[in-house]
Amino acid sequence: PVSNGGMFCRLCLLVQDAYGMFSEVQLQSLSSTDDIEQYCRRWEGKFCCLAGMKILQRTTRGRALGLFSLIDSLWPPVVPVKVPGQSQDAEMMTTNLPPPSFCYILTVQSGEIHVEVDAEEQISNLYQPPAVHGLKEILRIDGCNERCSFWAQVLYLRLQTKHSVPIDQRENLLFVTDSTLQNVVHGIPKVVAVSVTASCVLSTEIIEALSVASRLVFFKDALWGNGEIICVERTVLLLQKPLLCSAAGADLSELTGPVRLDELDSTTQANSVCALRGTVVGVNERTAFSWPTCDRCGNGKLELCPQDRELLYCNQCSEVVTTPVLKMQLEVFLSCPSRSQSTVKVKVRHEISFRLFVLLTMLLFLQTYEVQSVLGKEVGLLNCYVHSVTSHPNCVALEEIVLL
């Protein structure tokens, strides 16, 4: 599937003929992103007959790097291909061919689909199922713009907040791990960020599943390069195992026990997640505040009850709120042995219930807040997102988060 700036998604097929030539077929816009998995399961790997196609363009490697990174992952062919202009005897077929230098972009002549696929047909011998690797193996790949497929547990989702970019065109960061990372002692991070660009289509099923719990997700044909895993056009995310895939020797065992994050240290980078422990040495009193919310719907704009001015009232539930949930925003400064030379700032956000800051919440709400009551308190382990790491001044800015 290909997305156009987050506005709509179009179903696209990458097809290969008996001569080894690739074409991308652009079909209709999908009415629902949930159709993606249906087409993957019905069509992928099957013989098809294309009719009524027209050539939109003949694109080359230099103009379509993303498309050719996918083609390169499928080259060389797993079986000998025919050679144009020569006899089709077995001895005239070869696998010793250079990678394709061009690819045709095809589309249908009218609004109807002219693709015939026999769902009962056996898998084509030209088809190469995705080779699934463990994340540790992927992080050790030397190449650039390499396609990779992997299973991973999604622990935390974060929308990149660039206010100049429309919401539907912003990138998502998915922080993921697997057993190959969790079992590493040192040298490789236990959790990595996967950047999901606006051009990568996320199905409604994926979005809804990740909004409520941590899930095991299959990332098919993501891009690896320059130390990053990126989901772009032609990357597919699935909750169910594809019909065909090869494990390529990867350790795909499920996680057992609690997930561990790397602790904050001198190697921690911005836009990562880490675990944090330390001692409270200061509080930013100017930005600290708290407020009551409805314990039923979460409404943060409660009013005084007209009948009893000592009670709070939720106009969304049309009910009196007898046990409001207190939420807060607070920035504290910590002394951390692992970053002894750095100023460590942690933003405690109102969406989270903070076991270590309950006292602060109560004091703030009662307007009897005293900094001395929390100075020297031991904190940890907190799960945090790293906003920035600077050397001048030497400072690490973090935000406490809740993992899925």
Beta strands, then each sheet from edge to edge (+ up, - down):
strand 1: 2-3
strand 2: 9-16
strand 3: 22-29
strand 4: 48-50
strand 5: 53-60
strand 6: 102-108
strand 7: 115-117
strand 8: 146-159
strand 9: 172-177
strand 10: 192-196
strand 11: 215-225
strand 12: 228-231
strand 13: 236-238
strand 14: 273-283
strand 15: 289-293
strand 16: 303-304
strand 17: 312-314
strand 18: 319-321
strand 19: 325-335
strand 20: 343-348
strand 21: 378-391
strand 22: 394-400
sheet 1: 1+ 2- 3+ 6+ 5-
sheet 2: 4+ 7-
sheet 3: 13+ 11- 8+ 9- 10+ 12+
sheet 4: 15+ 19- 14+ 21- 22+ 20+
sheet 5: 16+ 17- 18+
end
